[in-house]
Amino acid sequence: MGFINKSGILAWNKNNLDAVTASCGVYVLRDLSQQLIYVGKSETSLNDRLLSHWSNNDIPNVAFFDWYETPDAKNADELERNW
């Protein structure tokens, strides 16, 4: 099953987060070297989930992110599991 990266790798800032879709999917948080530090999913709204991380500053060293929209929560679970 192929999923399309909807964003490319973006800087971790409020403007870029505001542009994320309000659908389910998977997101990847990256450090300054763009190395993966966290993979997460949202079963309802990628935008809300990422803004929650931004507001809470709960994952240290995030500098970049990218995201993958999925057709439903089941596909988001599968993509996250198989990352």
C-alpha positions, 0 to 999 in steps of 0.5 A, spaced: 500 500 500 503 506 497 501 513 501 503 519 498 507 524 502 503 530 502 508 536 504 515 534 503 519 536 509 517 542 512 520 547 518 517 546 525 513 552 525 506 555 526 505 557 519 507 550 516 502 547 522 496 551 520 497 548 513 496 541 515 490 537 513 484 536 518 484 529 516 487 522 519 494 520 517 501 519 519 506 524 521 514 524 522 517 529 526 525 530 525 531 533 528 536 539 525 539 533 521 532 531 518 533 524 522 527 521 524 525 522 532 518 520 532 512 517 528 505 518 530 498 518 527 492 521 528 485 518 527 481 524 526 485 530 525 493 531 523 492 538 524 490 538 531 495 532 533 501 536 530 498 543 534 498 539 540 505 537 540 507 544 538 503 547 544 505 542 549 512 542 546 512 535 549 517 532 544 524 535 544 529 537 538 523 537 533 526 542 527 522 539 521 516 534 520 512 531 514 505 528 514 502 523 510 494 523 509 490 516 509 483 514 507 481 512 514 484 511 521 485 503 519 490 505 514 493 510 519 494 505 524 497 500 518 502 506 516 504 507 523 506 500 525 509 499 518 514 505 519 
